[in-house]
């Protein structure tokens, strides 16, 4: 059974993914991987970060979290994209 807060959070998540999808639309892979701002995160690494977060959340909910013990270290080492 969903709650108004649950529904609102799902809508927010959907809107955020739509915005990211729109930001990536029409970019080449090289453009998506570039980091043209002060941040070291490119749009492609942001997508990987979000997918990792969703995978972790799903694993926690299901009780079968298979992620690395230190996902930040894995991301910094390049395993996250």
C-alpha positions in Angstrom: 0.0 0.0 0.0 1.4 3.4 -0.9 1.2 6.5 1.1 1.1 10.1 -0.2 4.7 10.6 0.9 5.7 7.4 -1.0 3.9 8.6 -4.1 5.5 12.1 -3.9 9.0 10.6 -3.5 8.4 8.4 -6.6 7.2 11.4 -8.6 10.2 13.4 -7.5 12.6 10.6 -8.5 10.8 10.3 -11.9 11.1 14.0 -12.5 14.8 14.0 -11.6 15.5 11.1 -14.0 13.5 12.9 -16.8 15.6 16.0 -16.3 18.8 13.9 -16.5 17.6 12.1 -19.6 16.8 15.5 -21.2 20.3 16.8 -20.3 21.9 13.7 -22.0 19.7 13.8 -25.0 21.7 14.4 -28.2 25.1 14.2 -26.5 27.9 12.0 -27.8 29.5 9.6 -25.4 32.5 11.8 -25.2 30.4 14.8 -24.4 28.5 12.9 -21.7 31.8 11.8 -20.2 33.4 15.2 -20.1 33.3 17.3 -16.9 33.1 20.9 -18.1 32.4 22.4 -14.7 34.2 22.8 -11.4 32.8 19.4 -10.4 34.7 16.3 -11.3 31.5 14.5 -12.1 30.4 14.2 -15.7 26.8 13.5 -16.7 27.8 9.9 -17.4 29.3 9.5 -13.9 26.2 11.1 -12.4 24.1 8.4 -14.2 26.3 5.7 -12.8 26.1 7.2 -9.3 22.3 7.3 -9.5 22.0 3.7 -10.8 24.4 2.6 -8.0 22.1 4.3 -5.5 19.0 2.7 -6.9 20.7 -0.7 -6.9 21.7 -0.2 -3.3 18.3 0.9 -2.2 16.7 -2.1 -4.0 19.1 -4.5 -2.4 18.4 -3.1 1.0 14.7 -3.4 0.5 15.0 -6.9 -0.7 17.5 -7.9 1.9 20.1 -9.1 -0.6 22.5 -6.1 -0.9 25.4 -7.3 -3.1 27.2 -4.0 -3.4 30.9 -3.5 -2.4 31.5 -2.6 1.2 32.9 0.7 0.1 31.1 2.0 -3.0 32.8 5.3 -2.9 36.2 3.7 -3.2 34.9 1.5 -6.1 33.6 4.7 -7.8 36.9 6.6 -7.3 38.8 3.6 -8.7 36.7 3.7 -11.8 34.5 0.8 -11.2 31.4 3.0 -11.3 32.1 4.3 -14.7 
